[in-house]
């Protein structure tokens, strides 16, 4: 079964969804990302691994793609890994690459382009089914793949009502506010980066420290603790921070695990309650997530809670 990484600019989500949907129905395994991201000069680890996984790197080429720094980084990585590259041309924009491992398919006529594409991929498909797919322009698109979920990163001042609304929005489990919540199906993986262990969540794109502070502390002390962590460059990074309430609550499981907490046992079980960067409306207290109680509360800034650092991987 072919494994295809689809690279595209977020402005081309609609056409990339259509192409991914049809390829998947014809037996192709697809990796695709539909959310706009901002990045520096490094490709996120989840993207690198996905490109390593694929047989074919498929580039949706358009005017928007030509301006996308993210797509260029993905392409550079695919070239480095010597992947077969199929460029799907959707307009007259100048082609980006000329490489011995690259192929080009003209999609000025979508149906003809798709027929040429499946020949390149050596797909054996049911012609009647293919005609049904190609003629179905009005079908509601429902992608059965995991798309990374981005949670708010910037701190806010939140009321109890706003927190309740947020928890219902994401269906976070909260024993106090949403007892029947399913929680988030995180895709967690322990990685060792520069000699330090971190947990990467392939769903949210967040990178967490496996443990955190070994002792509880006041809110201002937590900020100083983080400064020391960044000064020392834990795992080679200096942008560790307190999670927002959304980010911390995305770790809340809907039942106690073997560690006796409502959090995956991959995380250290010492950090029962962790500070978040979100404050109360009058800013004299801060929101804390308690994995031992399965809920979150507002605590005074001179209460003792633990720190579990996070950074944005993508």
C-alpha positions as CSV (number, residue, x, y, z in Angstrom):
1,X,0.0,0.0,0.0
2,X,1.5,3.4,-1.0
3,X,2.4,5.8,1.8
4,X,2.0,9.4,0.7
5,X,2.9,12.6,2.5
6,X,0.8,15.5,1.0
7,X,2.6,18.9,1.3
8,X,0.5,22.0,0.6
9,X,-0.1,25.6,1.6
10,X,-3.0,26.0,4.0
11,X,-4.8,28.2,1.5
12,X,-5.1,25.0,-0.7
13,X,-6.9,23.0,2.0
14,X,-10.0,22.3,-0.1
15,X,-8.2,20.8,-3.1
16,X,-5.8,18.9,-0.9
17,X,-8.7,17.4,1.1
18,X,-10.3,16.3,-2.1
19,X,-7.2,14.7,-3.4
20,X,-6.4,13.0,0.0
21,X,-10.0,11.7,0.2
22,X,-9.9,10.0,-3.2
23,X,-6.4,8.6,-2.7
24,X,-7.4,7.1,0.6
25,X,-10.5,5.5,-0.9
26,X,-8.2,4.0,-3.5
27,X,-6.1,2.3,-0.8
28,X,-3.3,4.9,-0.2
29,X,-2.1,5.7,3.3
30,X,-2.1,9.5,3.7
31,X,-0.3,11.9,6.0
32,X,-1.6,15.5,5.7
33,X,-1.9,18.6,7.9
34,X,-4.7,21.2,7.5
35,X,-3.8,23.9,9.9
36,X,-1.7,27.0,9.3
37,X,1.5,27.0,11.3
38,X,4.3,29.5,11.9
39,X,7.8,28.3,12.4
40,X,11.4,29.4,12.3
41,X,14.1,27.6,10.4
42,X,13.6,24.1,11.7
43,X,11.0,21.5,10.6
44,X,9.0,20.1,13.5
45,X,9.9,16.6,14.5
46,X,6.4,15.2,13.7
47,X,6.8,16.4,10.1
48,X,10.3,14.9,9.7
49,X,9.1,11.6,11.0
50,X,6.1,11.6,8.6
51,X,8.3,12.4,5.6
52,X,10.6,9.5,6.7
53,X,7.6,7.2,6.9
54,X,6.2,8.0,3.4
55,X,7.2,6.4,0.1
56,X,6.1,9.4,-2.0
57,X,6.2,13.1,-1.2
58,X,3.3,14.7,-3.0
59,X,3.5,18.5,-3.5
60,X,0.3,20.5,-4.2
61,X,1.9,23.2,-6.3
62,X,0.2,26.6,-6.5
63,X,0.9,30.3,-6.1
64,X,0.3,29.9,-2.4
65,X,2.8,27.0,-2.2
66,X,5.5,29.1,-3.8
67,X,5.2,31.6,-0.9
68,X,5.1,29.0,1.9
69,X,8.3,28.7,4.0
70,X,6.8,25.6,5.7
71,X,6.4,23.8,2.3
72,X,9.9,24.7,1.3
73,X,11.3,23.1,4.5
74,X,9.2,20.0,4.0
75,X,10.5,19.7,0.4
76,X,14.1,20.2,1.5
77,X,13.7,17.4,4.0
78,X,12.1,15.1,1.3
79,X,15.0,15.8,-1.1
80,X,17.5,15.1,1.7
81,X,15.8,11.8,2.4
82,X,15.8,11.0,-1.4
83,X,12.0,10.5,-1.5
84,X,10.2,10.2,-4.8
85,X,8.5,13.6,-5.3
86,X,5.3,14.0,-7.3
87,X,4.4,17.6,-8.0
88,X,0.7,18.2,-8.7
89,X,0.5,21.4,-10.8
90,X,-2.7,23.3,-10.3
91,X,-1.9,26.5,-12.2
92,X,0.8,28.1,-14.4
93,X,3.1,28.9,-11.5
94,X,6.7,28.2,-12.2
95,X,7.7,24.7,-11.1
96,X,9.9,24.7,-8.0
97,X,12.2,21.7,-8.6
98,X,13.9,19.8,-11.3
99,X,15.2,16.6,-9.7
100,X,15.9,13.1,-11.0
101,X,13.5,11.7,-8.4
102,X,10.7,14.2,-9.2
103,X,7.6,13.6,-11.4
104,X,5.0,16.2,-12.5
105,X,1.3,15.7,-13.0
106,X,-0.8,18.4,-14.6
107,X,-4.1,19.0,-12.8
108,X,-5.5,21.7,-15.1
109,X,-8.2,19.0,-15.7
110,X,-8.7,17.3,-12.3
111,X,-10.1,14.0,-13.6
112,X,-7.4,13.5,-16.1
113,X,-4.7,14.6,-13.6
114,X,-6.0,12.1,-11.1
115,X,-6.0,9.3,-13.6
116,X,-2.4,10.1,-14.5
117,X,-1.5,10.2,-10.8
118,X,-2.9,6.8,-9.9
119,X,-1.0,5.4,-12.8
120,X,2.2,6.9,-11.4
121,X,1.4,5.3,-8.0
122,X,0.6,1.9,-9.6
123,X,-2.8,1.8,-8.0
124,X,-5.2,-1.0,-8.9
125,X,-8.7,0.5,-8.4
126,X,-12.3,-0.2,-9.1
127,X,-13.2,1.9,-12.2
128,X,-16.9,2.1,-11.2
129,X,-16.0,3.3,-7.7
130,X,-13.6,5.8,-9.2
131,X,-16.2,7.3,-11.5
132,X,-18.6,7.6,-8.5
133,X,-15.9,9.5,-6.5
134,X,-14.9,11.8,-9.3
135,X,-18.5,12.8,-10.0
136,X,-19.3,13.4,-6.4
137,X,-18.5,17.0,-6.0
138,X,-21.0,17.8,-3.2
139,X,-20.2,15.1,-0.7
140,X,-19.4,16.3,2.8
141,X,-15.8,15.7,3.5
142,X,-15.0,13.8,6.7
143,X,-11.3,12.9,7.1
144,X,-10.7,9.8,9.1
145,X,-7.2,10.9,10.1
146,X,-5.7,12.5,13.1
147,X,-5.1,16.2,12.6
148,X,-2.9,18.0,15.2
149,X,-5.0,20.2,17.5
150,X,-3.7,23.6,18.4
151,X,-4.5,24.9,21.9
152,X,-4.2,28.5,23.0
153,X,-0.6,29.4,24.0
154,X,-1.0,33.0,25.3
155,X,-2.1,33.5,28.9
156,X,-5.6,35.0,29.5
157,X,-7.6,36.1,32.5
158,X,-10.5,33.6,32.8
159,X,-13.7,33.5,34.8
160,X,-15.3,30.3,36.1
161,X,-17.9,30.5,33.4
162,X,-15.3,30.9,30.6
163,X,-13.4,27.9,31.9
164,X,-16.6,25.9,32.0
165,X,-17.3,26.9,28.3
166,X,-13.8,26.0,27.3
167,X,-14.0,22.5,28.9
168,X,-17.3,21.8,27.2
169,X,-15.9,23.0,23.9
170,X,-13.1,20.5,23.9
171,X,-15.0,17.9,25.8
172,X,-12.2,17.8,28.4
173,X,-12.8,15.5,31.3
174,X,-13.4,17.4,34.5
175,X,-14.8,15.6,37.5
176,X,-16.4,18.9,38.7
177,X,-17.6,20.5,35.4
178,X,-17.8,17.7,32.8
179,X,-17.8,14.3,34.4
180,X,-18.9,12.6,31.1
181,X,-16.2,14.3,29.1
182,X,-14.2,12.0,26.9
183,X,-11.0,13.9,27.1
184,X,-8.4,14.2,24.4
185,X,-6.8,11.1,22.7
186,X,-3.2,12.3,23.0
187,X,-0.6,10.6,21.0
188,X,2.3,10.7,23.4
189,X,5.9,9.5,22.8
190,X,8.9,9.8,25.1
191,X,11.9,11.2,23.2
192,X,15.5,11.9,24.4
193,X,16.6,15.3,23.1
194,X,20.1,16.4,23.8
195,X,20.3,13.9,26.7
196,X,17.1,15.0,28.4
197,X,13.8,13.2,28.3
198,X,10.7,14.9,27.0
199,X,7.2,13.8,26.0
200,X,6.1,14.8,22.5
201,X,2.3,14.9,21.9
202,X,1.8,14.3,18.2
203,X,-1.8,15.5,18.5
204,X,-1.3,18.9,19.9
205,X,2.3,19.4,18.8
206,X,3.3,20.3,22.4
207,X,6.5,19.1,24.0
208,X,6.4,18.4,27.8
209,X,9.0,17.7,30.4
210,X,8.3,14.2,31.6
211,X,8.4,15.3,35.2
212,X,8.7,18.9,36.3
213,X,9.6,20.5,39.6
214,X,10.5,18.1,42.4
215,X,8.9,20.4,45.0
216,X,5.8,22.6,45.0
217,X,6.2,26.4,45.1
218,X,4.5,29.7,45.0
219,X,3.5,31.2,41.6
220,X,6.4,33.8,41.5
221,X,8.8,31.0,42.5
222,X,7.5,28.9,39.6
223,X,8.5,31.7,37.2
224,X,12.0,31.8,38.6
225,X,12.2,28.0,38.4
226,X,11.4,28.2,34.7
227,X,14.0,30.9,34.2
228,X,16.6,28.7,35.7
229,X,15.4,25.8,33.5
230,X,15.7,28.0,30.3
231,X,19.1,29.4,31.4
232,X,20.4,25.8,31.6
233,X,18.8,25.0,28.3
234,X,16.9,21.8,29.2
235,X,17.0,19.4,26.2
236,X,18.7,22.2,24.2
237,X,15.7,24.7,24.4
238,X,15.3,28.0,26.3
239,X,11.6,28.6,25.6
240,X,10.0,26.4,28.3
241,X,6.9,28.1,29.9
242,X,3.9,27.4,32.0
243,X,1.0,25.8,30.0
244,X,-2.2,27.6,29.5
245,X,-5.3,26.0,31.1
246,X,-6.3,24.6,27.7
247,X,-2.9,22.9,27.3
248,X,-2.8,21.5,30.8
249,X,-6.4,20.2,30.7
250,X,-5.7,18.4,27.4
251,X,-3.6,16.0,29.5
252,X,-6.5,15.1,31.8
253,X,-7.7,11.5,31.3
254,X,-11.3,10.5,32.0
255,X,-10.3,7.9,34.5
256,X,-7.5,7.2,37.0
257,X,-4.5,5.4,35.6
258,X,-2.1,3.0,37.1
259,X,-0.3,5.9,38.7
260,X,-3.4,6.8,40.7
261,X,-3.8,10.1,38.7
262,X,-5.9,11.3,35.8
263,X,-2.9,11.5,33.5
264,X,-1.0,9.1,31.4
265,X,1.7,7.2,33.4
266,X,4.3,8.3,31.0
267,X,4.3,11.5,33.1
268,X,6.0,11.5,36.5
269,X,3.4,11.1,39.3
270,X,4.9,13.6,41.7
271,X,3.3,16.7,40.1
272,X,-0.2,16.3,41.5
273,X,-1.3,19.9,40.8
274,X,0.4,22.2,38.3
275,X,0.4,25.9,37.8
276,X,-0.9,27.3,34.5
277,X,-0.2,30.7,33.0
278,X,-3.9,31.7,33.1
279,X,-5.0,34.0,35.9
280,X,-8.4,34.8,37.4
281,X,-10.3,37.9,36.1
282,X,-8.9,40.2,38.8
283,X,-5.4,38.6,38.3
284,X,-4.9,37.9,42.0
285,X,-5.1,34.1,41.6
286,X,-4.0,31.6,39.0
287,X,-5.6,28.5,37.5
288,X,-4.2,25.1,38.7
289,X,-4.9,21.7,37.2
290,X,-5.1,18.9,39.7
291,X,-4.4,15.4,38.2
292,X,-5.1,13.8,41.6
293,X,-8.6,15.3,41.8
294,X,-9.4,15.3,38.1
295,X,-10.4,18.9,37.9
296,X,-9.0,22.5,37.9
297,X,-9.4,25.3,40.5
298,X,-8.2,28.9,41.1
299,X,-5.5,29.1,43.7
300,X,-4.0,32.0,45.5
301,X,-0.6,33.0,44.2
302,X,1.1,32.1,47.5
303,X,-0.2,28.5,47.5
304,X,2.2,25.7,46.7
305,X,1.8,23.8,43.4
306,X,4.2,22.1,41.0
307,X,5.5,23.1,37.6
308,X,5.3,21.0,34.5
309,X,7.1,22.9,31.7
310,X,5.8,22.9,28.1
311,X,7.0,24.3,24.8
312,X,5.5,24.6,21.4
313,X,6.9,22.0,19.1
314,X,5.0,23.3,16.0
